[in-house]
Amino acid sequence: MLPATECFQGKTVAVVGGGNSAAADAMILSRIAKKVLLIHRRDTLRATKIYHEPLMAAENIEFHWNS
């Protein structure tokens, strides 16, 4: 089994959700993967506000709202 860094390196990955776990996972994956698709069923994140700014600032995180 490959470590996560090798499994996701250079790939496009998706994270589904808008809470703290999804936000944290998206941030971690944004350092490894080429692109992170953050898919959420609402138009705003439910995650704690501390996650909002870093997520929005990450150049390789693409948001898919109301999905």
Stockholm file with secondary structure:
# STOCKHOLM 1.0

chainA/1-67         MLPATECFQGKTVAVVGGGNSAAADAMILSRIAKKVLLIHRRDTLRATKIYHEPLMAAENIEFHWNS
#=GR chainA/1-67 SS CCCHHHHHTTSEEEEECSSHHHHHHHHHHHTTSSEEEEECSSSSCCSCHHHHHHHHHCTTEEEETTC
#=GC SS_cons        CCCHHHHHTTSEEEEECSSHHHHHHHHHHHTTSSEEEEECSSSSCCSCHHHHHHHHHCTTEEEETTC
//
